[in-house]
Amino acid sequence: MEQTGSNFIYDFIEEDLLQNPGMKVHTRFPPEPNGYLHIGHCKALVIDFETARKYGGLCNLRMDDTNPAKEDTEYVDAIKEDIHWLGFDWGDRFFYGSDYFEKDYEFAVQLIKKGLAYVCELSAEEFRDPKYCGDLTHPAVSPWRDRPIEESLDLFERMKNGEFPEGKYTLRAKIDLASGNFCMRDPVIYRIKYVEHHRQGTKWCIFPMYDFAHPIQDALEGITHSLCSLEYEIHRPLYNWVRDHVEIPGSQNHPGFPRQIEFSRLNITYTVLSKRFLRTLVTEGCVDGWDDPRMPTLCGLRRRGYTGSSILDFISRTGVAKSDSLVDIRQLEACIRNELNETAPRRIAVTKPIKVIVDNYPADQTEYFDLPNHPQHPEIGTRAVPFTRELYIDADDFAEVPPPKFFRLKPDAEVRLMGAYIVRCGEIIKNEDGTIREIHVTADLETGNGNPTDGRKIKGTIHWVSAPHAVDASLRYFENLTTLENPANREEGKDYTDYINPDSVRIYEHAKLEPALAEAKPGDRYQFVRCGYFCMDSKYENTFNRTVSLKDSFKEG
């Protein structure tokens, strides 16, 4: 994948390589398996794997499963599938953070023995009490900071053995209670938690905090560059402290490494990437699972019809920056639209069908017109589309009382049936409730190629399908899942669920498709002429999801 945006990370790495001859760039992608990957994770994923590729290095895949509360093997499997779908591979370098629990414990004991960690008895409430946590002008306080080393060692072992309830004790690093960076004010590095782990079961009841486990795991795996999003910038001094004070075999081959480098997160208009919000949508039934086509998850985008290559194109175009910015969602849509415009076969689908009777066409006749599979690529051939006396056209292509400049079907006017005859509107038959039952037209049977022999101008062309040959289907049109353009602008007191778009999906259950689509398989993508780009759904039969519209006002930079 060619990087089209700027990338300051490469500048840092190239400087590191100059100063450390023989260094092999080694990155890692460490997702937490407590949900499905979304488009925001994709940026980090691409940066990690592409950075390693650019410098001929390696990239590990590590499941950050040190917090057992919401982690599950289901998410592990889904994450691996998504990464492969994007075209990346970790080879034999797949790890779990929980693989290192024994090492994490040993290194914590090592810090206690050095006088660099202690067991603390402050409760969660006391941690938040200004008396103990301090403020910008007052240091934090812990009455147990000077607890004897042997006592901390004994308590920590008993914590491991399950002798105390949750919240009774924590293990804290002894750094600087007066630091202006609150992350360095003797942070908790271990806590008691009685939750069954998805891999370790009930073997452990104490678990390392991310800020402690992460640099240890990086060092054990030989990571040189720990690339992470910008919210971890304030945690970098703690990352470096753990790295420099824990004696990890082999980690001093290049002093000062692993090196943490932060980049801005991916923020997209009308797209909330909070895992908590996405999980709420799933658990409360607001969406059809994690792979709902409206979701920003990779499995949701895939089900909607996005390709891995279009997502990589989008990530490349957004670039890598140090400061946050908001990317227009139409830029993502433009990437898949550009790709499908080149690759998607053309087919005909009538979303809101109205029956049309061609009065002067024989009832027992079927004629076939050869329509191109792709107008810009004649080499992929044509398909035979049947034409009969009874057709379906879209309700939007007829107006009994047309507005100005309406060039589709209207009373006593002509329109071209795409690839077939020119027809003139005649009698309109209605149901008792006033809705249209059928429209009768007369065809100019001398215009089989769509061109009148007398040179008259026909301004409108509409699509159609043969009624007796039509394939029944459901078409789903999607809009943004939320109404909040900038997710950062949520009003005080409101939750993201208050911005759910009630009209994020329109379902047309009685669509009619040309017969060639009877052979469509889940995941197949098409341009439905004049309707948009669609993908056959992987969950529901005879259902197509609109991936993206045909056109948009977004201007690519």
C-alpha positions as CSV (number, residue, x, y, z in Angstrom):
1,M,0.0,0.0,0.0
2,E,1.5,3.3,-1.0
3,Q,1.2,6.0,1.6
4,T,-0.2,9.2,0.0
5,G,-0.4,11.3,3.2
6,S,2.5,12.5,5.4
7,N,4.1,10.2,8.0
8,F,6.3,11.7,10.7
9,I,6.8,8.2,12.2
10,Y,9.0,7.2,9.3
11,D,11.2,10.3,10.1
12,F,11.7,9.1,13.7
13,I,12.4,5.5,12.6
14,E,14.9,6.5,10.0
15,E,16.8,8.6,12.6
16,D,16.7,5.6,15.0
17,L,18.2,3.3,12.3
18,L,21.0,5.8,11.6
19,Q,21.9,5.9,15.3
20,N,21.5,2.2,15.8
21,P,23.2,0.3,13.0
22,G,21.9,-3.3,12.6
23,M,18.5,-2.5,14.3
24,K,15.7,-4.5,12.7
25,V,12.3,-2.6,12.9
26,H,9.9,-4.7,14.9
27,T,6.3,-3.4,15.6
28,R,3.2,-5.0,17.1
29,F,-0.6,-4.6,16.8
30,P,-2.1,-5.2,20.3
31,P,-5.9,-5.2,20.1
32,E,-8.0,-5.9,23.2
33,P,-10.3,-8.8,22.4
34,N,-13.4,-7.3,24.0
35,G,-15.1,-6.3,20.8
36,Y,-14.8,-6.3,17.0
37,L,-12.3,-4.2,15.1
38,H,-13.6,-0.9,13.7
39,I,-12.4,1.5,11.1
40,G,-10.5,3.4,13.9
41,H,-8.5,0.4,14.8
42,C,-7.7,-0.1,11.2
43,K,-5.6,3.0,11.2
44,A,-3.4,1.6,14.0
45,L,-3.3,-1.8,12.3
46,V,-2.2,-0.4,9.0
47,I,0.5,1.8,10.6
48,D,1.9,-1.1,12.5
49,F,2.0,-3.6,9.7
50,E,3.0,-1.2,6.9
51,T,5.8,0.4,9.0
52,A,7.3,-3.1,9.5
53,R,6.9,-3.9,5.8
54,K,8.5,-0.6,4.7
55,Y,11.7,-1.3,6.7
56,G,11.9,-5.0,6.0
57,G,11.0,-5.7,9.6
58,L,8.4,-7.8,11.5
59,C,5.0,-7.1,13.0
60,N,3.5,-9.2,15.8
61,L,-0.2,-9.7,16.6
62,R,-0.7,-9.7,20.3
63,M,-4.1,-10.0,22.0
64,D,-4.1,-7.5,24.9
65,D,-6.1,-9.8,27.2
66,T,-4.8,-8.6,30.6
67,N,-8.3,-7.3,31.5
68,P,-10.5,-10.4,31.7
69,A,-13.9,-8.7,32.3
70,K,-15.2,-8.5,28.7
71,E,-12.7,-10.5,26.7
72,D,-13.8,-13.5,24.7
73,T,-12.4,-16.0,22.2
74,E,-15.2,-14.9,19.8
75,Y,-13.4,-11.5,19.5
76,V,-10.0,-13.1,19.1
77,D,-11.2,-15.1,16.1
78,A,-13.0,-12.1,14.5
79,I,-9.9,-9.9,14.9
80,K,-7.7,-12.5,13.1
81,E,-10.2,-12.8,10.3
82,D,-10.4,-9.0,9.8
83,I,-6.6,-8.6,9.7
84,H,-6.3,-11.4,7.1
85,W,-9.2,-9.8,5.1
86,L,-7.2,-6.6,4.9
87,G,-4.3,-8.5,3.5
88,F,-1.9,-8.6,6.5
89,D,-0.2,-11.6,8.1
90,W,1.7,-12.0,11.3
91,G,3.3,-15.3,10.4
92,D,4.3,-17.3,13.5
93,R,4.3,-14.1,15.7
94,F,0.9,-14.4,17.4
95,F,0.8,-13.8,21.1
96,Y,-1.5,-13.2,24.0
97,G,-0.8,-10.7,26.8
98,S,-1.9,-13.4,29.2
99,D,1.0,-15.5,28.0
100,Y,3.2,-13.2,30.1
101,F,1.3,-13.3,33.4
102,E,4.0,-15.3,35.1
103,K,6.7,-13.0,33.8
104,D,4.6,-9.9,34.8
105,Y,4.3,-11.2,38.3
106,E,8.1,-12.0,38.5
107,F,8.9,-8.4,37.3
108,A,6.5,-6.9,39.8
109,V,8.3,-8.9,42.6
110,Q,11.6,-7.6,41.2
111,L,10.4,-4.0,41.6
112,I,9.2,-4.6,45.2
113,K,12.6,-6.1,46.0
114,K,14.3,-2.9,44.6
115,G,12.1,-0.7,46.7
116,L,10.3,0.5,43.6
117,A,6.8,-0.9,44.3
118,Y,4.7,-1.4,47.4
119,V,1.3,-2.8,48.4
120,C,-1.2,0.0,49.1
121,E,-4.5,-0.2,51.0
122,L,-6.2,2.9,49.6
123,S,-9.7,2.1,48.4
124,A,-11.0,3.2,45.0
125,E,-12.9,6.0,46.7
126,E,-9.9,7.1,48.6
127,F,-7.9,7.2,45.4
128,R,-10.3,9.8,44.2
129,D,-10.3,11.8,47.4
130,P,-8.2,15.0,47.1
131,K,-6.7,14.2,50.5
132,Y,-4.9,11.3,48.9
133,C,-4.7,12.0,45.2
134,G,-3.7,15.6,45.6
135,D,-4.0,18.2,42.8
136,L,-1.7,20.3,40.6
137,T,-0.3,22.2,43.6
138,H,-0.4,19.4,46.2
139,P,1.3,16.0,45.9
140,A,-0.5,12.7,46.3
141,V,-0.3,10.8,49.6
142,S,-0.1,7.1,50.5
143,P,0.2,6.1,54.1
144,W,1.7,2.8,52.9
145,R,4.4,4.2,50.6
146,D,7.1,3.2,53.1
147,R,5.8,-0.2,53.9
148,P,8.7,-2.6,54.5
149,I,9.8,-4.5,51.4
150,E,9.3,-7.9,53.1
151,E,5.8,-6.9,54.1
152,S,4.9,-5.9,50.6
153,L,6.4,-9.1,49.2
154,D,4.3,-11.2,51.6
155,L,1.1,-9.3,50.9
156,F,1.6,-9.4,47.2
157,E,2.1,-13.2,47.3
158,R,-1.1,-13.5,49.4
159,M,-2.9,-11.3,46.9
160,K,-1.9,-13.8,44.2
161,N,-3.1,-16.7,46.3
162,G,-6.6,-15.2,46.6
163,E,-6.6,-14.4,50.3
164,F,-8.1,-10.9,50.0
165,P,-11.3,-9.5,48.5
166,E,-11.3,-7.2,45.4
167,G,-10.3,-3.6,46.3
168,K,-8.5,-4.6,49.5
169,Y,-5.0,-4.1,48.2
170,T,-3.2,-2.8,45.1
171,L,0.4,-2.9,44.0
172,R,1.7,0.6,43.2
173,A,5.0,1.6,41.5
174,K,7.0,4.0,43.7
175,I,7.8,6.9,41.4
176,D,6.9,10.5,42.3
177,L,3.8,11.5,44.2
178,A,4.5,15.2,43.4
179,S,4.8,14.7,39.6
180,G,2.9,17.1,37.4
181,N,2.0,14.1,35.3
182,F,-0.6,12.3,37.4
183,C,0.2,9.0,35.6
184,M,3.6,9.1,37.4
185,R,2.1,9.6,40.9
186,D,2.7,6.1,42.1
187,P,0.4,4.4,39.6
188,V,-1.4,1.1,40.4
189,I,0.3,-1.7,38.5
190,Y,-1.6,-4.7,39.9
191,R,-5.2,-5.1,41.2
192,I,-7.2,-8.0,42.6
193,K,-10.0,-9.2,40.3
194,Y,-12.0,-12.4,40.7
195,V,-13.1,-12.9,37.1
196,E,-12.6,-16.0,35.0
197,H,-10.1,-15.3,32.2
198,H,-11.0,-16.6,28.7
199,R,-7.7,-18.5,28.4
200,Q,-6.3,-18.7,32.0
201,G,-9.6,-19.6,33.7
202,T,-9.4,-19.0,37.4
203,K,-5.6,-19.5,37.7
204,W,-5.0,-15.8,38.3
205,C,-6.9,-13.4,40.6
206,I,-4.5,-10.5,40.3
207,F,-4.0,-8.8,36.9
208,P,-1.4,-6.3,35.7
209,M,-2.5,-2.9,34.6
210,Y,-2.0,-2.1,30.9
211,D,0.7,0.6,31.6
212,F,2.8,-2.0,33.4
213,A,2.2,-5.0,31.2
214,H,2.5,-3.2,27.9
215,P,6.2,-2.2,28.0
216,I,7.2,-5.5,29.5
217,Q,5.4,-7.4,26.7
218,D,7.0,-5.2,24.1
219,A,10.4,-5.7,25.5
220,L,10.0,-9.5,25.8
221,E,9.0,-9.7,22.1
222,G,11.9,-7.6,20.9
223,I,9.6,-4.7,19.8
224,T,11.6,-1.7,18.7
225,H,8.8,0.8,18.1
226,S,5.6,0.7,20.0
227,L,3.2,2.8,17.9
228,C,0.0,3.9,19.6
229,S,-2.7,6.6,19.5
230,L,-2.3,10.0,20.9
231,E,-4.1,9.5,24.2
232,Y,-1.1,7.4,25.4
233,E,1.3,10.3,25.0
234,I,0.8,11.3,28.7
235,H,1.5,7.6,29.6
236,R,4.9,7.6,27.7
237,P,7.0,8.6,30.8
238,L,5.5,5.6,32.7
239,Y,6.2,3.3,29.7
240,N,9.8,4.4,29.8
241,W,10.0,4.1,33.5
242,V,8.8,0.5,33.5
243,R,11.1,-0.3,30.5
244,D,14.1,1.2,32.3
245,H,13.5,-0.2,35.8
246,V,12.5,-3.8,35.0
247,E,15.4,-6.0,34.2
248,I,14.3,-7.8,31.1
249,P,16.8,-10.2,29.5
250,G,17.8,-9.0,26.0
251,S,16.0,-5.7,26.3
252,Q,19.2,-3.6,26.5
253,N,20.5,-4.5,23.1
254,H,19.5,-1.0,22.0
255,P,19.2,1.2,25.1
256,G,16.1,3.4,25.0
257,F,14.1,0.8,23.2
258,P,11.3,-0.2,22.8
259,R,10.4,3.4,21.9
260,Q,6.8,4.6,22.1
261,I,5.6,6.9,19.4
262,E,2.1,8.4,19.3
263,F,-0.1,9.4,16.4
264,S,-3.5,10.9,16.1
265,R,-6.6,8.8,16.2
266,L,-8.9,8.5,13.2
267,N,-12.0,10.6,13.7
268,I,-14.7,10.5,11.0
269,T,-17.9,12.6,10.6
270,Y,-21.1,11.0,11.8
271,T,-19.1,8.0,13.1
272,V,-18.9,7.2,16.8
273,L,-16.0,4.7,17.4
274,S,-16.5,4.3,21.2
275,K,-16.5,0.5,21.9
276,R,-18.9,1.1,24.8
277,F,-21.4,2.8,22.4
278,L,-21.0,0.1,19.8
279,R,-21.6,-2.6,22.4
280,T,-24.7,-0.8,23.6
281,L,-26.1,-0.7,20.1
282,V,-25.6,-4.5,19.9
283,T,-26.9,-5.4,23.4
284,E,-29.9,-3.2,23.2
285,G,-30.9,-4.4,19.8
286,C,-30.5,-1.1,18.0
287,V,-28.5,-2.8,15.3
288,D,-28.4,-6.3,13.8
289,G,-25.2,-7.4,15.6
290,W,-21.6,-6.3,15.4
291,D,-21.7,-6.9,11.6
292,D,-24.7,-4.7,10.9
293,P,-23.9,-2.9,7.6
294,R,-24.4,0.5,9.4
295,M,-21.7,-0.3,12.0
296,P,-18.2,1.1,11.6
297,T,-16.8,-2.3,12.4
298,L,-14.7,-4.0,9.7
299,C,-17.1,-6.9,9.6
300,G,-20.0,-4.4,9.2
301,L,-18.2,-2.6,6.4
302,R,-17.4,-5.9,4.8
303,R,-21.0,-7.0,5.0
304,R,-22.1,-3.7,3.5
305,G,-19.8,-4.3,0.5
306,Y,-16.6,-2.5,1.3
307,T,-13.4,-4.1,0.2
308,G,-10.2,-4.4,2.1
309,S,-8.4,-2.5,-0.6
310,S,-10.9,0.4,-0.5
311,I,-10.3,0.7,3.3
312,L,-6.6,0.6,2.9
313,D,-6.9,3.3,0.2
314,F,-8.9,5.5,2.7
315,I,-6.4,5.0,5.5
316,S,-3.5,5.9,3.1
317,R,-5.3,9.1,2.1
318,T,-5.8,10.3,5.7
319,G,-2.1,10.2,6.4
320,V,-0.4,10.0,9.8
321,A,-0.4,13.1,11.9
322,K,0.5,14.2,15.4
323,S,-2.7,16.2,16.0
324,D,-6.3,15.2,15.8
325,S,-8.5,16.1,12.8
326,L,-11.9,15.1,11.5
327,V,-12.2,13.2,8.3
328,D,-15.3,13.6,6.1
329,I,-17.0,10.2,5.9
330,R,-17.6,11.0,2.2
331,Q,-13.9,10.4,1.7
332,L,-14.3,6.8,2.8
333,E,-17.3,6.5,0.5
334,A,-15.4,8.0,-2.4
335,C,-12.7,5.3,-2.0
336,I,-15.2,2.4,-2.4
337,R,-17.1,4.2,-5.1
338,N,-14.0,4.7,-7.2
339,E,-13.1,1.0,-6.9
340,L,-16.5,-0.4,-7.6
341,N,-17.0,2.0,-10.5
342,E,-14.1,0.1,-12.1
343,T,-14.8,-3.4,-10.9
344,A,-18.5,-3.9,-10.3
345,P,-20.6,-5.6,-13.1
346,R,-23.7,-3.7,-14.1
347,R,-27.1,-5.1,-13.4
348,I,-30.7,-3.9,-13.3
349,A,-32.8,-3.6,-10.1
350,V,-36.2,-2.0,-9.6
351,T,-36.4,-0.8,-6.0
352,K,-40.1,0.3,-5.9
353,P,-41.8,-1.6,-8.8
354,I,-44.8,-0.5,-10.8
355,K,-46.1,-2.9,-13.5
356,V,-46.0,-1.6,-17.1
357,I,-48.0,-3.3,-19.9
358,V,-46.7,-2.8,-23.4
359,D,-50.0,-3.0,-25.2
360,N,-48.6,-3.6,-28.7
361,Y,-46.1,-6.2,-27.8
362,P,-47.1,-9.9,-28.2
363,A,-48.1,-11.6,-25.0
364,D,-46.4,-14.8,-25.8
365,Q,-43.1,-13.3,-27.0
366,T,-39.8,-13.0,-25.2
367,E,-37.0,-10.9,-26.8
368,Y,-33.5,-10.7,-25.5
369,F,-31.3,-7.5,-25.6
370,D,-27.6,-7.7,-25.1
371,L,-26.6,-5.2,-22.4
372,P,-22.9,-4.6,-21.4
373,N,-21.6,-6.0,-18.2
374,H,-19.5,-2.9,-17.9
375,P,-19.7,0.0,-20.4
376,Q,-16.1,1.0,-19.8
377,H,-14.8,-2.5,-20.1
378,P,-16.3,-4.2,-23.2
379,E,-13.8,-7.1,-22.8
380,I,-15.9,-8.6,-20.0
381,G,-18.8,-9.0,-22.4
382,T,-22.5,-8.7,-22.3
383,R,-25.5,-10.6,-20.9
384,A,-28.9,-11.3,-22.5
385,V,-31.7,-9.4,-20.7
386,P,-35.3,-10.6,-21.5
387,F,-38.0,-8.2,-22.7
388,T,-41.7,-9.1,-22.5
389,R,-45.1,-7.5,-22.6
390,E,-45.2,-7.1,-18.9
391,L,-42.4,-5.1,-17.3
392,Y,-41.5,-3.4,-14.0
393,I,-40.3,0.1,-13.7
394,D,-39.4,2.1,-10.6
395,A,-42.2,4.2,-9.0
396,D,-39.8,7.2,-9.0
397,D,-39.6,7.0,-12.8
398,F,-43.3,7.9,-13.2
399,A,-45.1,11.1,-12.4
400,E,-48.8,11.5,-13.2
401,V,-48.4,15.2,-12.5
402,P,-44.8,15.8,-13.3
403,P,-42.7,18.7,-11.9
404,P,-40.8,20.9,-14.4
405,K,-38.0,19.2,-16.3
406,F,-39.2,15.7,-15.5
407,F,-37.9,13.6,-18.4
408,R,-39.0,10.2,-17.3
409,L,-42.3,8.5,-17.9
410,K,-45.4,10.8,-17.7
411,P,-48.8,10.9,-19.4
412,D,-48.7,11.1,-23.2
413,A,-45.0,11.4,-23.3
414,E,-42.2,9.2,-24.5
415,V,-39.2,7.7,-22.7
416,R,-36.5,5.3,-23.6
417,L,-36.4,1.9,-21.9
418,M,-32.7,1.4,-21.3
419,G,-31.2,-0.8,-24.1
420,A,-34.6,-1.5,-25.6
421,Y,-37.6,0.3,-27.0
422,I,-38.9,3.8,-26.8
423,V,-42.4,3.8,-25.3
424,R,-45.3,6.3,-24.9
425,C,-47.4,6.4,-21.8
426,G,-51.1,5.7,-22.2
427,E,-53.8,4.5,-19.8
428,I,-53.1,4.5,-16.0
429,I,-55.0,1.8,-14.1
430,K,-55.5,2.5,-10.3
431,N,-56.6,0.5,-7.3
432,E,-59.5,1.4,-5.2
433,D,-57.3,3.3,-2.8
434,G,-55.9,5.5,-5.6
435,T,-52.6,3.8,-5.9
436,I,-51.3,2.8,-9.3
437,R,-51.9,-0.8,-10.3
438,E,-50.4,-0.7,-13.8
439,I,-49.4,1.7,-16.5
440,H,-50.1,0.9,-20.2
441,V,-47.7,2.0,-22.8
442,T,-47.2,1.7,-26.5
443,A,-43.7,0.8,-27.9
444,D,-42.1,2.1,-31.0
445,L,-41.1,-1.3,-32.2
446,E,-38.7,0.2,-34.8
447,T,-36.5,1.5,-31.9
448,G,-35.0,-1.8,-30.6
449,N,-31.6,-0.1,-30.2
450,G,-33.2,2.9,-28.4
451,N,-32.9,5.3,-31.3
452,P,-35.9,6.6,-33.2
453,T,-35.7,6.3,-37.0
454,D,-37.2,9.8,-37.6
455,G,-34.5,11.5,-35.5
456,R,-36.8,12.8,-32.8
457,K,-35.1,13.6,-29.4
458,I,-35.9,11.5,-26.4
459,K,-34.6,13.1,-23.3
460,G,-35.3,10.4,-20.7
461,T,-34.0,6.9,-20.2
462,I,-35.3,4.6,-17.4
463,H,-34.4,1.1,-16.3
464,W,-36.8,-1.9,-16.3
465,V,-37.0,-5.7,-15.8
466,S,-39.2,-8.3,-17.4
467,A,-42.1,-9.1,-15.0
468,P,-42.2,-12.9,-15.7
469,H,-38.4,-13.2,-15.4
470,A,-37.9,-10.9,-12.4
471,V,-36.1,-12.1,-9.3
472,D,-37.7,-11.1,-6.0
473,A,-35.4,-9.4,-3.5
474,S,-35.1,-7.0,-0.6
475,L,-32.9,-3.9,-1.0
476,R,-31.6,-2.0,2.0
477,Y,-30.5,1.6,1.7
478,F,-28.4,3.0,4.5
479,E,-27.8,6.5,6.0
480,N,-25.4,7.6,8.8
481,L,-26.1,5.7,12.0
482,T,-25.8,8.9,14.1
483,T,-26.9,12.5,13.5
484,L,-23.9,14.0,15.2
485,E,-21.5,15.3,12.6
486,N,-18.5,15.7,14.9
487,P,-18.5,13.0,17.6
488,A,-16.5,15.4,19.8
489,N,-19.3,17.9,20.0
490,R,-21.7,15.8,22.1
491,E,-23.8,18.1,24.3
492,E,-23.2,17.9,28.0
493,G,-25.5,15.5,29.7
494,K,-26.3,13.6,26.5
495,D,-25.1,10.1,25.6
496,Y,-24.2,9.0,22.1
497,T,-27.4,6.9,22.0
498,D,-29.3,10.2,22.0
499,Y,-28.0,10.8,18.5
500,I,-29.0,7.6,16.9
501,N,-30.6,8.3,13.5
502,P,-34.1,6.7,13.4
503,D,-34.0,6.7,9.6
504,S,-30.6,5.0,9.2
505,V,-32.0,2.2,7.1
506,R,-34.8,2.0,4.5
507,I,-35.8,-1.5,3.4
508,Y,-37.6,-2.2,0.2
509,E,-38.9,-5.8,0.5
510,H,-40.5,-6.1,-2.9
511,A,-37.7,-5.1,-5.3
512,K,-37.5,-6.8,-8.7
513,L,-34.2,-7.8,-10.2
514,E,-33.1,-8.9,-13.6
515,P,-32.8,-12.7,-13.9
516,A,-29.0,-12.8,-14.1
517,L,-29.0,-11.9,-10.4
518,A,-30.5,-15.2,-9.5
519,E,-26.9,-16.5,-9.6
520,A,-25.6,-13.9,-7.2
521,K,-23.7,-15.2,-4.1
522,P,-23.3,-13.6,-0.7
523,G,-20.5,-10.9,-0.9
524,D,-21.0,-10.4,-4.7
525,R,-20.9,-6.7,-5.6
526,Y,-22.7,-4.9,-8.4
527,Q,-23.7,-1.6,-9.7
528,F,-27.5,-1.5,-9.9
529,V,-27.9,0.9,-12.7
530,R,-29.2,4.3,-11.6
531,C,-29.5,3.0,-8.0
532,G,-26.0,2.6,-6.5
533,Y,-23.5,0.0,-5.7
534,F,-24.9,-3.1,-3.9
535,C,-23.6,-6.2,-2.2
536,M,-25.5,-9.4,-1.6
537,D,-26.0,-9.8,2.1
538,S,-24.2,-12.6,3.9
539,K,-26.9,-13.2,6.5
540,Y,-30.3,-12.9,4.9
541,E,-31.4,-14.6,1.7
542,N,-32.2,-12.5,-1.4
543,T,-31.1,-9.3,0.3
544,F,-28.8,-6.7,-1.2
545,N,-27.2,-3.9,0.8
546,R,-26.4,-0.6,-0.8
547,T,-22.7,0.0,-0.2
548,V,-22.7,3.6,-1.5
549,S,-24.6,5.8,-3.9
550,L,-23.5,6.4,-7.5
551,K,-22.4,10.0,-7.0
552,D,-21.6,12.5,-4.3
553,S,-20.6,16.1,-4.1
554,F,-17.4,15.2,-2.2
555,K,-14.3,16.6,-4.0
556,E,-11.1,14.5,-3.6
557,G,-8.0,16.5,-2.7
